[in-house]
Amino acid sequence: MIIPVILCGGSGTRLWPLSRKSYPKQLVDALGPLSLFQETASRAAGGPFGKPIVIAGDDYRFLIAEQLKTKGIEADIVLEPEGRDTFPAIVAAAVLATKRSPEASVLVMPSDHVIADTVAFQAAAEEAGRAAEAGDIVTFGIAPTRPATEYGYIRPGESLAVGKRIETFLEKPDAGTAKRLIEEGCLWNSGLFCFKAGALLTAAEALNGDSVAAVRAGVAEIKSDLDYLRLGESFRKARKISFDYAVMEQLADRAVIPVSFPWSDVGDWRELWNMSLQDADGNVAVGDVRLQGVTGSYVRASGRLVCVLGLEGVAVIDTPDAVLVAALDKAQQVKALAQSLDREGREEAKVHSRVYRPWGWYQTVDLGGRFRVKRIGVTPGRQLSLQKHFHRAEHWVVVQGTAEVRVDDKVSIVRENESVFIPMGSVHRLTNPGRIPVELIEVQTGAYLEEDDIVRLQDDFGRA
């Protein structure tokens, strides 16, 4: 049995404006109805795999839990008090795995990769598990399909009973070097790792003993919080460093399993275009899109008509509050663009107009000097916190479903096309007792309309 470990802590701005700090690329439905995280979790469900461990940050905990619930997957969701890169996260997972079984085997997977052949992936995972039995730290080497400059490379050495010894790791090359590396038999570095948990901890302690001690202390201080496990504050003392630098590049006992299944880390819009089904003109169109005289392009609409005329090799990404138009061969520069917007204090760099909450979502559709209009969606069986506001009143109009609304001591059922008024200062709560989502229009009026004018008196999600 292999324990899957899914790393789900990245902020993911390479697919901006679809992916943002508050809703990173692993959680968006970039390639279909499921998010990249859901696809990853599904690949590691059943077969040779045990209950997964998901390592994540506090900001995404509710989204992660909801996406796992939607797929019917149970997991241990472990929250870091602070992101310290992949080495401390993987060590924490290894410590937790040994608590399940001293001889546990672990498979570490980033949450934002695309692997198109689940059967081949699971077969490779079992092969990597056999290689790990010999005490090696094992990674997957992807057979290159092009001279990619956005990936690191692995030079394999002598053959082992299972896989090959890793001779060296190579940094991201230029195009000419990438072509030469492929001719020499080098592989793409996948960032997927397999090992016996105890062997990894022994190696890590020899290389970074202080950091491993800090992580062990953080695991010892772990506390349960609703559906989550929170690592203790000692975790922050671990060195901030990647697993590649801290372990893989330092070890002698390291092996690679060459694999040829379709794989991508979806690092930019060009790679997403490569991974998507293209039409006869080499175009990918998602949403309400009209193309005329367009070739080799990726165009994505989000709720409104997007028309593109007479362009070649472009990405056009439409979201409710931001639009990106970029040459596909410049897609690697999108991350820097998003970072520059963040430095300017632009909210569009960090949050979507639709903001997700553990009970559902809300989206601002209009905003004036003393009013704000929102659309609000509430998941069946969920309820907002019991709360009040000092500076605003609210008017709710239900447009879908049936809501149970408490205003002070009065509880009423509000159906479609019915409304309720919440005076300033009133204690109130909305619950969805039904089986379909509730959607409502909320009109706020008052002198101050920001989210920090919420006093939570009771909350199902520990936010009171």
C-alpha positions in Angstrom: 0.0 0.0 0.0 1.3 3.4 -1.0 0.3 6.6 0.9 -0.3 9.4 -1.6 0.9 12.9 -0.5 -0.6 15.8 -2.5 1.2 19.1 -2.2 -1.5 21.8 -2.5 0.1 25.0 -1.2 1.1 27.0 -4.3 -0.4 30.3 -5.2 -0.2 29.7 -9.0 -0.2 33.0 -10.9 1.1 31.6 -14.2 -2.5 31.1 -15.4 -3.6 34.6 -14.4 -6.3 35.9 -14.6 -8.0 32.5 -14.3 -5.7 31.5 -11.4 -5.1 34.0 -8.6 -3.7 34.0 -5.1 -7.1 33.4 -3.5 -8.0 30.7 -6.0 -4.8 29.1 -7.4 -4.5 27.0 -10.6 -4.7 23.6 -8.9 -8.2 24.5 -7.7 -9.6 25.8 -11.0 -11.3 23.8 -13.7 -8.6 24.5 -16.3 -9.1 21.4 -18.5 -12.6 20.3 -17.8 -15.3 19.9 -15.2 -12.8 18.9 -12.5 -10.0 21.0 -11.0 -6.4 19.9 -11.4 -6.4 19.0 -7.7 -9.5 16.8 -8.1 -7.9 15.0 -11.0 -4.7 14.4 -8.9 -6.7 13.1 -6.0 -8.7 10.8 -8.3 -5.6 9.3 -9.8 -4.4 8.3 -6.4 -7.8 6.8 -5.2 -8.1 3.0 -5.0 -5.7 0.5 -6.6 -2.4 0.5 -4.8 -3.1 3.7 -2.8 -4.2 4.3 0.8 -5.8 7.3 2.3 -4.1 10.5 0.9 -2.4 13.2 3.0 -3.0 16.7 1.6 -0.5 19.4 2.7 -2.0 22.8 2.2 -2.2 26.4 3.5 -4.9 27.8 5.7 -6.3 30.0 2.9 -7.5 27.1 0.7 -8.7 24.7 3.4 -12.4 25.0 2.7 -12.1 24.8 -1.1 -9.9 21.7 -0.7 -12.3 20.0 1.6 -15.3 20.8 -0.6 -13.5 19.6 -3.8 -12.6 16.3 -2.0 -16.1 15.9 -0.8 -17.5 16.4 -4.3 -15.4 13.5 -5.5 -16.2 11.3 -2.4 -12.5 11.1 -1.4 -11.5 11.0 2.3 -8.1 12.5 3.1 -6.1 13.9 6.0 -5.9 17.6 5.2 -2.8 19.0 7.0 -2.4 22.8 7.3 1.0 24.5 7.4 1.2 27.6 9.7 3.4 29.1 7.0 4.6 27.9 3.6 8.2 26.7 3.8 8.6 25.2 0.3 8.5 21.5 -0.5 11.2 20.1 1.7 9.5 20.8 5.1 6.1 19.8 3.7 7.3 16.4 2.4 9.2 15.7 5.7 5.9 16.4 7.6 4.1 14.0 5.4 6.7 11.4 5.9 6.5 11.8 9.7 2.7 11.4 9.5 3.1 8.4 7.3 5.3 6.6 9.8 2.6 7.1 12.4 0.3 5.1 10.2 2.9 2.4 9.5 6.7 2.4 10.3 7.3 0.7 6.9 5.0 3.0 4.9 5.8 3.9 1.3 4.9 7.4 0.2 4.2 8.9 -3.3 4.5 12.7 -3.4 2.5 14.5 -6.1 2.1 18.2 -6.9 -1.6 19.0 -7.1 -1.4 20.9 -10.4 0.0 18.4 -12.8 -1.9 16.8 -15.7 -1.4 13.1 -16.4 -3.6 11.8 -19.2 -3.2 8.1 -18.6 -4.2 7.0 -15.1 -3.6 3.3 -15.7 0.0 3.9 -16.8 0.5 6.3 -13.9 -0.7 3.7 -11.3 1.6 1.1 -12.9 4.5 3.4 -12.7 3.7 4.2 -9.1 3.8 0.5 -8.2 7.1 0.2 -10.1 8.5 3.2 -8.1 7.3 1.5 -4.9 9.3 -1.6 -5.7 12.4 0.6 -6.4 11.9 2.4 -3.1 12.0 -1.0 -1.3 15.7 -1.0 -2.0 16.1 2.2 0.1 16.3 4.7 -2.9 14.5 8.0 -3.1 12.8 7.6 -6.5 11.5 10.1 -9.0 9.7 9.8 -12.3 11.6 10.9 -15.4 9.2 11.9 -18.3 10.2 11.0 -21.8 10.5 14.4 -23.5 8.3 15.2 -26.4 10.0 18.5 -27.4 13.1 20.5 -26.3 11.3 22.3 -23.5 13.1 25.1 -21.7 10.6 25.4 -18.8 11.5 22.0 -17.2 14.6 20.7 -15.4 16.2 17.6 -16.8 17.6 14.3 -15.3 20.5 12.5 -16.7 20.0 8.7 -16.0 23.0 6.5 -15.3 23.4 2.7 -14.8 20.4 0.4 -14.8 19.1 -0.9 -11.4 16.9 -3.9 -10.7 14.0 -1.4 -11.1 14.7 1.9 -12.8 18.0 3.7 -13.3 20.5 5.4 -11.0 20.3 9.3 -11.3 23.6 10.6 -12.6 22.8 14.3 -12.2 20.0 16.9 -12.2 20.2 19.7 -14.8 18.6 23.2 -14.4 16.2 24.5 -17.0 18.2 24.8 -20.2 18.1 27.1 -23.3 16.5 25.7 -26.4 19.8 24.5 -28.0 20.9 22.7 -24.8 17.5 21.2 -24.3 17.7 19.6 -27.8 21.2 18.2 -27.0 20.0 16.8 -23.7 17.2 14.9 -25.4 19.6 13.5 -27.9 21.7 12.3 -25.0 18.8 10.5 -23.4 17.9 12.9 -20.6 14.4 13.0 -19.1 12.2 15.8 -17.8 12.2 16.2 -14.0 8.6 15.5 -13.0 8.6 16.6 -9.4 7.0 13.2 -8.4 8.8 11.3 -5.7 8.4 7.9 -4.1 10.2 6.6 -1.0 10.0 4.6 2.2 9.1 7.2 4.8 11.7 6.0 7.2 14.5 6.0 4.6 13.6 9.6 3.6 13.6 10.8 7.2 17.0 9.1 7.8 18.5 10.8 4.7 16.9 14.2 5.5 18.1 14.2 9.1 21.7 13.6 7.9 21.4 16.5 5.4 19.2 19.0 7.3 18.9 17.8 10.9 17.7 21.1 12.4 14.9 21.5 9.9 13.8 17.9 10.4 13.7 18.5 14.1 11.6 21.6 13.6 9.1 19.7 11.4 9.0 16.8 13.9 8.2 19.3 16.7 5.5 20.8 14.5 3.9 17.4 13.9 4.1 16.7 17.7 2.2 19.9 18.3 -0.5 19.1 15.7 -4.1 20.0 16.6 -7.4 19.0 15.1 -9.6 21.8 13.8 -12.9 20.7 12.3 -11.9 18.5 9.3 -8.3 19.6 9.4 -5.0 18.9 11.2 -2.9 22.1 12.0 0.8 21.7 12.3 2.3 23.5 15.3 4.2 26.7 15.4 7.6 24.9 15.5 7.1 24.1 11.9 8.0 27.7 11.0 11.6 27.1 12.2 12.3 24.7 9.4 14.5 26.0 6.6 12.6 27.3 3.5 14.0 25.1 0.7 12.8 22.8 -2.0 13.0 19.0 -1.8 15.1 18.9 -4.9 17.8 21.2 -3.4 17.6 19.8 0.1 17.6 16.1 -0.7 17.6 14.9 -4.3 20.6 16.8 -5.4 22.6 15.7 -2.3 22.0 11.9 -2.2 23.8 9.0 -3.8 20.8 6.6 -3.3 18.5 8.2 -5.8 16.8 6.5 -8.8 14.6 7.5 -11.7 11.7 5.5 -13.3 11.5 6.5 -17.0 7.9 6.9 -18.0 6.2 7.9 -21.2 2.6 8.8 -20.2 1.4 12.2 -21.3 2.4 14.7 -18.6 2.5 18.5 -18.0 2.8 20.8 -15.0 0.5 23.3 -16.9 3.1 26.0 -16.3 1.5 28.6 -18.6 -1.2 29.3 -21.1 0.8 27.9 -24.0 1.2 24.6 -22.1 -2.6 24.5 -21.4 -3.1 25.1 -25.1 -0.8 22.2 -25.9 -2.7 19.9 -23.5 -6.2 20.8 -24.8 -8.1 19.4 -27.7 -7.5 21.7 -30.7 -9.7 22.2 -33.7 -8.6 22.0 -37.4 -7.1 25.5 -37.1 -5.1 24.6 -34.0 -7.5 26.7 -31.8 -8.9 25.9 -28.4 -12.1 27.8 -27.6 -13.7 27.6 -24.1 -17.1 29.2 -23.3 -19.0 31.6 -25.6 -16.3 32.2 -28.2 -16.5 33.2 -31.9 -13.3 32.9 -34.0 -12.8 34.2 -37.5 -9.4 33.9 -39.3 -7.7 32.8 -36.1 -5.1 30.0 -35.9 -3.0 28.4 -33.2 -4.7 30.2 -30.3 -6.4 29.7 -26.9 -9.5 31.7 -26.2 -11.5 31.4 -23.0 -14.7 33.3 -22.1 -16.3 33.5 -18.7 -20.0 34.3 -19.0 -20.0 36.8 -22.0 -19.3 36.6 -25.7 -15.7 36.9 -26.8 -14.9 37.4 -30.5 -11.4 37.2 -32.0 -10.6 38.2 -35.5 -7.5 37.6 -37.7 -4.9 36.7 -35.0 -2.4 33.9 -34.8 -0.8 32.3 -31.7 -2.5 34.3 -29.0 -4.1 33.6 -25.6 -7.3 35.6 -24.9 -8.5 35.0 -21.3 -11.7 36.8 -20.3 -12.9 36.9 -16.6 -15.5 39.2 -15.1 -13.0 41.7 -13.8 -9.9 41.3 -16.0 -8.9 40.3 -19.5 -5.5 39.0 -20.7 -4.4 39.2 -24.3 -0.9 37.7 -24.9 1.2 36.0 -27.5 1.4 32.3 -26.7 5.2 32.4 -27.1 5.3 35.0 -24.3 3.1 33.0 -21.9 6.0 32.5 -19.5 5.9 36.3 -18.8 2.3 36.2 -17.4 3.6 35.4 -13.9 5.8 38.6 -13.9 2.8 40.6 -15.1 0.6 39.3 -12.2 3.4 40.0 -9.7 3.7 43.6 -11.0 0.0 44.1 -10.5 0.3 42.8 -7.0 3.1 45.3 -6.2 0.8 48.0 -7.4 -1.9 46.9 -5.0 -4.3 45.8 -7.6 -6.9 43.5 -6.1 -7.3 41.7 -9.5 -3.9 40.1 -8.9 -5.1 38.4 -5.8 -8.8 37.8 -5.7 -11.6 37.0 -8.2 -14.8 39.0 -8.4 -16.4 35.8 -7.2 -15.1 35.0 -3.7 -15.5 31.5 -2.3 -16.5 30.7 1.2 -17.0 27.4 3.0 -20.8 27.8 2.6 -20.7 28.8 -1.0 -19.7 32.1 -2.8 -20.5 35.7 -3.3 -19.8 38.1 -6.2 -20.1 41.9 -6.3 -22.1 43.0 -9.4 -22.4 46.7 -8.7 -20.9 49.2 -6.2 -21.6 52.8 -5.4 -20.9 55.4 -2.8 -23.4 54.0 -0.2 -24.5 50.8 -1.8 -23.2 47.4 -2.9 -25.1 44.7 -4.9 -24.0 41.0 -4.6 -25.0 37.7 -6.0 -24.7 35.0 -3.2 -24.8 31.3 -3.6 -25.3 28.9 -0.7 -24.6 25.2 -0.9 -27.3 22.7 0.2 -27.1 22.0 3.9 -24.8 24.9 4.6 -25.4 28.2 6.5 -23.7 31.5 6.9 -22.4 32.6 10.3 -24.7 34.1 12.9 -23.7 37.7 12.5 -24.5 41.4 12.6 -23.2 44.7 11.0 -22.7 48.1 12.6 -22.7 50.2 9.5 -25.0 48.6 6.9 -28.5 47.2 6.3 -29.2 44.5 3.9 -32.1 43.5 1.6 -32.1 39.8 0.4 -34.1 38.7 -2.7 -34.1 34.9 -3.2 -33.9 34.0 -7.0 -33.3 30.3 -6.7 -34.1 27.7 -4.0 -35.6 28.1 -0.6 -33.8 29.8 2.3 -34.3 29.8 6.0 -33.6 33.3 7.4 -33.3 34.3 11.0 -33.5 38.1 11.8 -33.1 38.6 15.6 -35.7 36.2 17.2 -37.8 35.7 14.0 -37.2 32.7 11.7 -38.9 32.6 8.3 -38.8 30.6 5.1 -38.0 32.7 2.0 -38.8 31.2 -1.4 -38.0 32.3 -4.9 -39.2 35.9 -5.7 -39.6 36.6 -2.0 -37.5 39.0 0.0 -36.5 39.9 3.6 -35.0 43.1 5.1 -32.1 43.0 7.7 -31.9 46.3 9.6 -28.6 47.7 10.7 -27.4 46.0 13.9 -29.8 43.0 13.7 -28.5 39.5 14.4 -29.1 37.4 11.3 -28.3 34.2 9.5 -29.2 32.5 6.3 -29.4 28.7 6.0 -30.0 26.5 2.9 -32.2 23.6 4.3 -33.0 22.2 0.8 -31.4 20.0 -1.8 -30.6 22.6 -4.5 -28.3 25.7 -4.2 -29.9 28.9 -2.9 -29.0 32.0 -4.9 -30.0 35.5 -3.8 -29.4 39.1 -4.7 -28.2 41.1 -1.7 -28.4 44.9 -1.7 -26.3 46.6 1.0 -26.8 50.2 2.0 -24.8 52.2 4.5 -21.8 54.3 5.2 -19.3 51.4 5.3 -19.7 48.3 3.2 -16.5 46.3 3.5 -16.2 42.7 4.7 -14.6 43.6 8.1 -17.9 45.0 9.2 -19.0 41.5 10.1 -19.3 40.5 13.8 -19.6 36.7 13.8 -21.4 35.4 16.9 -21.5 31.7 15.9 -20.0 29.9 12.9 -20.0 26.3 11.7 -16.5 26.8 10.3 -14.6 28.1 13.3 -14.4 31.7 12.2 -16.4 33.3 15.1 
